[in-house]
Amino acid sequence: MIKFFRKIRQKMLAGNKLSKYLIYAIGEIVLVVIGILIAISLNNSNQQNALAKSVDLKLNLLKESIYRDSLSMQGLIDYSKKQINEAEQLLQLMNKPMNDANCEEFIIKFSNHSNIRTNIANRAIYDEMVNSGIFSEINNQEVKSQIATYYQLSNHFSSIIRIYVTDFREFKNKIAFDGTISRAYFDPNSQYSDMERCEYLKSLMNADEKRVLLENFIYNGIDTYEEINILYSVLLNQMVTGLTKKPDTK
């Protein structure tokens, strides 16, 4: 093709057809420019298509990650509800005669009372998208806003839950370290017999000050579990239809 155009130019110059040559040269330049613009346009189009595919891929992965978060949070909400129910049963048991059956039930439930479970949202894909600039390329502004709000709330709520959990555990350590409650008697695997545990529990119930502290500790746990339920429920509500995506089972 280059040789073809070169021969045309040479013939025009050889025939002293300068004006025609100039017109031809201008036309050739225009064709070259048009070709370059077309190439640039195609390249930009390819880049945009590649970017769009990358955004869609990452967005689907992000939705899958949020979906897994939602399953974890729902599990924690269910667990916290169970813990609240058992804590309320503990308070009821404190007002019943401490026979062998009630003692055993109280010790088992109380030993599990402080087993708090929490969740931290997996931010790996979200942070990668933000840092790489892909997140800003999401065209659906509603989904984009929902995702950003979800992670902002998740960070904020995690801080609040951490405060509640820390306060609850400090309360637990305080009543243990100051001698109010002996942890060993509430450990089913300790060296104490069932009879010894029951006698110790009866002594706690008969000591007004220790009984009040024990009740307050149980109420403190209920408050903590209820707060976890509220905050995780808000996050689940933030995960509206279209924000989460089940992982492919293929």
C-alpha positions in Angstrom: 0.0 0.0 0.0 2.8 2.4 0.8 4.6 1.6 -2.5 1.3 2.2 -4.3 0.9 5.7 -2.9 4.6 6.4 -3.5 4.3 5.6 -7.2 1.3 8.0 -7.5 3.3 10.8 -5.9 6.3 10.1 -8.1 4.2 10.2 -11.3 2.6 13.5 -10.4 5.9 15.1 -9.6 7.5 13.8 -12.8 4.6 15.3 -14.8 4.9 18.7 -13.2 1.4 18.3 -11.8 2.3 20.2 -8.6 -1.2 21.5 -7.9 -2.7 18.0 -8.2 0.1 16.6 -6.1 -0.6 19.1 -3.3 -4.3 18.2 -3.4 -3.4 14.6 -3.3 -0.9 15.1 -0.5 -3.5 16.9 1.6 -6.0 14.1 0.9 -3.4 11.5 1.9 -2.7 13.4 5.2 -6.4 13.6 5.9 -6.8 9.8 5.3 -3.8 9.2 7.6 -5.3 11.4 10.3 -8.7 9.7 9.9 -7.0 6.3 10.2 -5.2 7.4 13.4 -8.4 8.7 14.9 -10.2 5.5 14.1 -7.4 3.5 15.6 -7.5 5.7 18.8 -11.3 5.4 18.9 -11.1 1.6 18.6 -8.3 1.4 21.3 -10.4 3.6 23.6 -13.4 1.5 23.0 -11.4 -1.7 23.8 -10.1 -0.1 27.0 -13.6 1.0 28.0 -14.9 -2.5 27.3 -12.1 -4.1 29.3 -12.7 -1.6 32.2 -16.4 -2.3 32.2 -15.8 -6.0 32.4 -13.3 -5.5 35.2 -15.8 -3.4 37.1 -18.6 -5.9 36.6 -16.3 -8.8 37.8 -15.1 -6.9 40.9 -18.6 -5.7 41.7 -20.0 -9.3 41.6 -17.1 -10.5 43.8 -17.9 -7.6 46.2 -21.6 -8.6 46.3 -20.6 -12.2 47.0 -18.4 -11.0 49.9 -21.2 -8.8 51.3 -23.6 -11.8 51.0 -21.2 -14.0 53.0 -21.1 -11.1 55.6 -24.9 -11.1 55.8 -25.0 -14.9 56.5 -22.4 -14.5 59.2 -24.4 -11.6 60.8 -27.7 -13.4 60.6 -26.0 -16.3 62.4 -24.7 -14.0 65.1 -28.1 -12.4 65.5 -29.7 -15.8 66.0 -26.9 -16.8 68.4 -27.3 -13.5 70.4 -31.1 -14.1 70.7 -30.4 -17.6 72.1 -27.9 -16.1 74.6 -30.5 -13.5 75.7 -33.1 -16.2 76.2 -30.7 -18.3 78.3 -29.7 -15.2 80.3 -33.3 -14.6 81.1 -33.6 -18.2 82.2 -30.6 -17.6 84.5 -32.4 -14.8 86.2 -35.5 -17.0 86.6 -33.3 -19.8 88.1 -31.9 -17.4 90.7 -35.4 -17.1 92.1 -35.9 -20.9 92.3 -34.7 -23.3 95.0 -31.2 -24.5 94.1 -31.8 -28.2 93.9 -29.4 -30.4 92.0 -31.2 -30.0 88.6 -31.4 -26.2 88.9 -27.8 -26.0 90.0 -26.5 -28.0 87.1 -28.7 -26.0 84.6 -27.5 -22.7 86.1 -23.8 -23.6 86.0 -24.0 -24.7 82.4 -25.9 -21.7 81.2 -23.7 -19.3 83.2 -20.5 -20.7 81.9 -21.7 -20.0 78.4 -23.1 -16.5 79.2 -19.9 -14.6 78.4 -19.1 -16.5 75.1 -19.8 -13.5 72.9 -19.4 -13.8 69.2 -18.9 -10.9 66.8 -18.1 -10.3 63.2 -16.0 -7.9 61.2 -17.0 -7.2 57.6 -14.5 -8.5 55.0 -13.1 -5.3 53.4 -10.5 -6.9 51.2 -12.3 -6.6 47.8 -13.8 -3.2 48.7 -10.5 -1.7 49.7 -8.8 -3.1 46.6 -11.5 -1.5 44.4 -11.2 1.8 46.1 -7.4 1.9 46.0 -7.3 0.8 42.3 -9.9 3.4 41.3 -12.3 0.7 40.1 -14.9 1.5 42.7 -15.3 5.1 41.3 -16.1 3.6 37.9 -19.3 2.0 39.1 -22.1 3.6 37.1 -25.0 2.6 39.3 -24.8 5.4 41.8 -27.5 3.9 44.1 -25.6 0.6 44.5 -22.3 2.5 44.8 -23.8 4.6 47.7 -25.3 1.6 49.4 -22.0 -0.2 49.4 -20.0 2.8 50.7 -22.6 3.3 53.4 -22.5 -0.4 54.4 -18.8 -0.3 55.0 -18.9 3.0 56.8 -21.7 1.7 59.1 -19.8 -1.6 59.6 -16.7 0.2 60.8 -18.7 2.5 63.1 -20.8 -0.4 64.5 -17.8 -2.6 65.1 -16.3 0.2 67.3 -19.5 0.4 69.3 -19.8 -3.4 69.7 -16.1 -3.5 70.8 -16.9 -1.0 73.6 -19.9 -3.1 74.8 -17.9 -6.4 74.7 -14.9 -4.8 76.4 -17.1 -3.4 79.2 -18.8 -6.8 79.6 -15.5 -8.7 79.9 -14.1 -6.1 82.3 -17.2 -6.6 84.5 -16.6 -10.4 84.3 -12.9 -10.0 85.2 -13.7 -7.6 88.1 -16.2 -9.9 89.9 -13.8 -12.8 89.4 -10.6 -11.0 90.5 -12.1 -9.3 93.5 -13.3 -12.7 94.8 -17.0 -12.1 94.2 -17.3 -15.2 92.0 -14.9 -18.1 91.7 -14.7 -19.1 88.0 -13.6 -22.6 88.9 -17.0 -23.5 90.4 -18.6 -22.6 87.1 -16.2 -24.7 85.0 -17.8 -28.1 84.3 -14.3 -29.5 83.8 -12.9 -28.3 87.1 -12.0 -30.6 90.0 -15.1 -29.6 92.0 -17.9 -32.1 92.3 -21.5 -31.3 91.4 -22.4 -31.2 95.0 -19.6 -28.7 95.8 -20.6 -26.5 92.9 -24.2 -26.5 94.1 -23.2 -25.6 97.6 -21.1 -22.7 96.3 -24.0 -21.5 94.2 -26.3 -21.6 97.2 -23.9 -19.5 99.2 -23.8 -16.9 96.4 -27.6 -16.7 96.3 -27.7 -16.2 100.1 -25.1 -13.4 100.0 -27.1 -10.3 99.0 -24.2 -8.2 97.7 -22.8 -11.0 95.6 -26.2 -12.0 94.4 -26.8 -8.4 93.1 -23.4 -8.3 91.4 -24.3 -11.7 89.7 -27.6 -10.3 88.5 -26.0 -7.2 87.2 -23.4 -9.2 85.3 -26.2 -11.2 83.7 -28.1 -8.0 82.8 -24.9 -6.5 81.4 -24.6 -9.5 79.1 -28.2 -9.1 78.0 -27.6 -5.5 77.2 -24.5 -6.4 75.2 -26.3 -9.1 73.2 -29.2 -6.8 72.5 -26.9 -4.1 71.2 -25.2 -6.6 68.9 -28.7 -7.6 67.6 -29.7 -4.1 66.9 -26.5 -3.0 65.1 -26.2 -6.2 63.0 -29.9 -5.9 62.1 -29.3 -2.4 60.8 -26.5 -3.7 58.7 -28.6 -6.5 57.3 -31.3 -3.9 56.4 -28.6 -2.0 54.5 -28.0 -5.1 52.4 -31.1 -4.4 50.3 -32.0 -6.5 47.3 -29.4 -6.1 44.6 -26.6 -5.3 47.0 -25.8 -9.0 47.9 -25.1 -11.8 45.4 -25.0 -15.5 46.2 -21.8 -17.2 45.2 -22.1 -19.3 42.0 -22.4 -23.0 42.7 -20.9 -24.1 39.4 
